[in-house]
């Protein structure tokens, strides 16, 4: 299940992509499938998730031998030199971080001028309802520590030389599941409605039927669970021009 749409990144052959907070590798593996001539590095705090990502990669039949690396690390101190990557993906990560501006500074440091950045976080109002239904949902270790408003996040990213390009919403059909999950938190997936809806989502993910795929697209602008934002890092010359215009 991918939140980021790679077509908005303009990934080219031989370029390098950082999947920051890669988890079990959903975006890393997606890039390797769609852009097999790229080099992808997935970094995450969870060693067990990185192991699962590497194992999943071994199980897939790629069109050619993928060039990838999984590394344990945190968003506050990325183990890479300045301007190492052509593209950075940071999907469903910033809402977990106490000091997300520090992570944005690191993203800016490792991304090349002219490179692209894709960020996604939970959408404000569906996430707010989850918090109202269950305190445990966002108070578990490693859980969500904030709810972003879109303009708040965009403004924070544009503190750096990033130019906004595009946005979209994703995963509308997942919203009712999380409302059920939060409303009946103590039962987990054992509550019959939560269990049934989860089975439906798995079926949708595996079969991708026309009906649910179309319904998800139609509902995304209304109740998409995630908001995805795309930016282009300004070239050095453009940064200077923009700075001069601001000063004048």
Beta strands, then each sheet from edge to edge (+ up, - down):
strand 1: 16-20
strand 2: 39-44
strand 3: 67-72
strand 4: 85-91
strand 5: 111-122
strand 6: 162-170
strand 7: 226-233
sheet 1: 3+ 2+ 1+ 4+ 5+ 7- 6+
end
